[in-house]
């Protein structure tokens, strides 16, 4: 089910989704029916224009804006929690300069902020992330980076989860066993609206600790220059994830 979900999402999101629609349009344009030919041409044109629009940074930022409602955590909020939980964001596989798997850039952004909060508060840290596609469990790489590069001790390592829902369900028992029920959850700002309810569902009181907000260049030229497809793709992925979790709750 996990791999099927990943496959479906990959086929829907850009660039694959719009390109598949464009190919469908070209196939329909070969029809003998004038109506189907015109419909196929319009489908191709709209799919390609949609892909172009999604590649504009200003569109990606617009899609991201509703996903980042949580402001940075305050010192007062940090003092009320009992532990800091950092969510994995992907691995850098077979990194030649590190002699093997290590954390990806998104995970590193989260770790940097988590380490800062841990040093400021002296709260214990939990890192969570498995190896759904093989290789080294992400949480093990996270612990290594935090301890050897940031000088911050990690108390709990959850290294078997495959997605955010499992991050929550497998981390919660470890925290509760230590009497921890109030946490600061560190992740990208756009990820927390989906992650927080999953941790709250496990009986934890969650304070958002967002990092790496989506920003764009102050240059109008760069904002309108194609090159922001990653931003749009991530935003659409989060919307799909929220929809999926909502449909599961309905059942």
N, C-alpha and C positions, 0 to 999 in steps of 0.2 A: 504493500500500500504506500509506503514511504517513497519508493522509487517511482511508482506510478504517478504520485502527486507531483514529484519533481519533473517528470517527463511532460505532464499536461501543462504545467506552468511554463516550462521552457518553450512549448509550442505556441502558447498564447501570447507571451510577452514579446516586445520588440527586441531585436529586429525580425525574429522568425515569424511571429504572428502576422504582421503587415505584409511580409514578403510572401507568405503562403496565400494570403488573400489576393495579392497582386497576380500570383501564378494562376489562381482559380479564375480571376477575371480574364486573363489571357486565354485560358482554355475555353471559357464561355464565349469569348469573342470569335472563336472559330465556328460557332454554331451557324446553321443555315437560317435560323430565325433572326430577323432584323432586331426584334425586341431583345433577345438574349445577347446578340452581338453588342448592342448599345449598352445593355446592363453590364456586360463583361468589361467593356472599355471604361465605363464610369467606375466600376469596382477597382480596377487596376489603378486608375488615376487617383482616386480617393485614398487607396491604401498607401501609395507612394508619397502622396502629399502628407498623409498622417504620419508616416515614418519620418519625413523631413521635419515636420513640426515638432515631433517628440525629441528630435536631436538638438533643438534649440535650448540653450541653458535657461532662458526666461520661462519656457514652458515647463521644464523640469522643476524649477524653483516654485512655480505656481502650483504644480501637483504636490510638491512636498509640503507646502505651507500648512495645510490642515493636519498633517501628520506630526507636526512639531509644536504641540500646544504647551508642553511642559518647559518652564524656565529652568535655568541652572539651579542646582540644589544650594540652599543657604546653610550657613554655619549653624543656625538654630535648628534647622531640620536635621542636619547631620548629627547633632548632639542627642536627638531623640531616638535614633536607630541603634540597633545592637550589633549589626554586621553589615558588610558591604559585599554584594554579589555582582560579579562581572560576567557578562554573557559573551561567549565566543562568537566571532564573526567570520570565521573561515581560516583555513590553513594555507601556508605557503609550502607546497609539497616539494620534497627532494631539493631543497635549497642548496645549491652547490657551495655557496660561501659559508653556510652554517652546517655543512655535512649532514644534511637530512631535513626532515620536516620541522617547520617552526611556525610561528604565528603569521597570519596574513596581515595586510595593512589595516583592515578594519578592526581586527582583533587588537592590533598594536595600539590603535587610537583609543580603544576602550581601556586597555591596560594602563596606558599612560595616565588617563584621568583617574582610574581606580587607585593607582599607586599614589597619586597626589592626595586623594581623599583619605586614604589609609594613613599616610604620614601626618596629615593634619589632625585626624581624629583618633589615631591609634586603635581603630576598630579592627576586628579580625576580618579576613578576606575569604570568600569562597569563589572559586572559578569553575565554570561549567561549560562543557563541550566535548563531544565524543569524536568518533571517526566514522561517520556514516558512509564514506566512500573509500575506506581503507586508510592505511598509514597510521601514524602516531595519533593517539587521542589528543584532541586540541587542548584539553585542560592541562595535560602534562606539559605541553609546550608553553602554555600560559604561566604555569607555576615556575617553570625554568626561567622565563624572561623576567617575571616579577622579582624573583629572588636574586638572580645573578646580575641583572642589568639595572633594575630599579631599586634593589636593596630592600624589598618589602617581603615579609614572610607571609606565606599562604597557609591558612589553617585547614581548609577543606578543599578537596579536589573531586569533582564529579565528572568522570570521563567516559560515560557510556551513552549519554543522550544523543539523539539524532536531530532534534529540532527544538524549537522554543518551548513547545508544550512539554517535552520530556526534560528540558532544562529545569522547568518548574517542578514537575512531579517527582523527579529524582533528587533535586536539591533540597526540597522542603523537609523530607525526613531527616537529612543530615543536620539541618539547622535546628529543627525542633528537638532533636536528641540532645542538643547542647543548650536548650532553653531559649533559643532565638526565635522570635516571632515578628520582629520589626526590622526590616532591611532597607538599605538604599540599593536600588537596582541600577547598575551602570550599563548603558548601551547607547547606540546612536539615538538621537532625538526622534527620528522617524520610526524606529523600531519599538520604542517603549509603549505607545498606545496599544500595540498588539501583545506585548510581553507582560505588561503589568496585570491585566485581568487574569492571565494564566497563573501567575504567582499568587494573586489574591484568591483564586479558586482553590489553592492548596492551603488556605487558612493563614496566610502571611499578610502582615500590614506593610504595604510597599510605599516607599517614597522614591519618586523619580529622580535619577541622577543622570540626565542626558549629557551627551558630549557630541562633538563633531557635527554641529548643525549644518544644514545645507545652505551655503552662501554662494553668491555669484559675484563676478567682477564688477566694480563700479563703472567700467568702460562699457558704454552702450554698444560699441562695435563687438566686443567679446560676448555680450549677452545675446546678441542676435546672430552670432556666428555659429553654424552647426558644429556640434562637438559635445553636446550634453546628453547624449542618449542614455548613458549610465544612470544619470540622475532620474530621468523619466522612468526608466525600467525599474529602478529600485522602488520608486513611489508606487507604480502599478503593482509591483510584487506585494507591497505591504497592503494595498487595498484588497488584493485577491486573498491574502492571508487573513485579513479581518473578516471578509465575507465567508471564508471557509470555516473559521471558528464560530461565527454567528450561526451558520447553518448546522454545525455540530451541536450547538447549545439548543437549537430548536428541537432537534431529535430527542 
